[in-house]
Amino acid sequence: MSGTPHLKLRRLSCRYVLTSRGWLRDQSIGIDETGRITDLIPGQPPWDGFIVIPGMPNAHSHAFQRALTGVGERVADAQSFWSWRSLMYRLAASIGPEEMELLATLACFDMLRSGFTSVAEFFYLHHGPDGRSGVAMAQAVVRAADRTGIRLRLVPVYYERGGFEEALDPVQKKRFAHATVEAFEDYVRALDGVPLGVGAHSIRAVSPSSLERVGAFAESLGEGLFHIHVAEQEREVEQSHRAYGVGPIRLLDQLGLVTPHLQAVHGTHADPEERRLLVERGANLVLCPITEAYLADGIFPAVEYLAQGGSWAVGTDANVAIDAISELRLLEYGQRLSSGRRSNLADRSGIGTRLWQGAALGGARAVGFPVGVIESGAYADLVMLEDPCLLTGGDPDLDLDAFLIGGSCATIARVYVGGTLRSGSGRSTDEAVLRTEAGHLMARLRERMVSRIGSG
Ligand SMILES: [Zn+2]
């Protein structure tokens, strides 16, 4: 296979495949010209792959924040979410379209390598370094997705104020904000041809009347997806109660925005009634366990939410570490550390199959593509697992438990998007060149950020 870039499959045979009907053994997956699955029929050795599972949709990402990895970890650098945010703004101020494309390309390669095959990019770094409006920054992300082959749902995000009663700070104003909802709508419409969702940054950065209008705009576009950060920080929840007399999710519900199209990101500090509301209205919750730990946000009570039948997905958010199975592992481990009990999120199949399948199904809702499941009509976004020590082939549920507890990117042999090989052996080598280039950029950005921390 080596030397065959972007190898396109027409059929893939495997020992075990995780389908919408559960595990099937000895299967051959047919794939058509458009990259969709046509059928699953009995297959026989030699196998192309040992275990094949659905590619994971990444439900929430800010690609440019990849450059923050490792910065701001010294004493007094950035001890709270809010001081970290100032650091992130300094990074945002240094990024033009060229840097954006490079960082997004790097992030997308790392997503693919870890089993993410599609991504909802929650995008608010709209304007260029000169502050002028236009689509150059957004197009840089689209180019990165094209270059790596990841399936992109771009989610342009409306941003209008610095906080509940705060004006925009200079970086927010120059790079993130639109003067009116109409100006934002024109900007989004100029991205015609790109698969789009619509976001509002948060209830602190957007007023209720604008939330209503942005929500209606989201509803009018394509799949109607509406993404928003909610209840990530206790301070935001307190401020919401003070300003509106209700918590963030209750406020969204009063505005008619808690619907099956809602992608509620984090929800860490939502109260029990708000969590129940998400389940009752059929909304989707996007958990970002690595980022929520990195930012010291808190631990979402996932046991209760899953027991209620809540729909959920995972996102890599700040992208300081990109690894699908680590997101799921940390989701479970957070529950263990807070409850003092093991296997909190398990069902009878164990934990690996349940969490991978749950996150893939919810993730498909967040990216708005027919993915996250292996069945006829869905895109052949597939992850092939192989590791003779970790995966023994006796029982695929046990193997996925082993993947969840002890696996990593190294357990993933190949990743296909629409039947085209995008990561793993046989993939083209321009990734190595890009990594060197991206490494130089990361060094420059890191130096700039660290020297600014030093100078206050
Ligand atoms: Zn986010």
Residues whose N, C-alpha, C, O or C-beta is under 5 A from the ligand:
A	BS01	ZN	D317
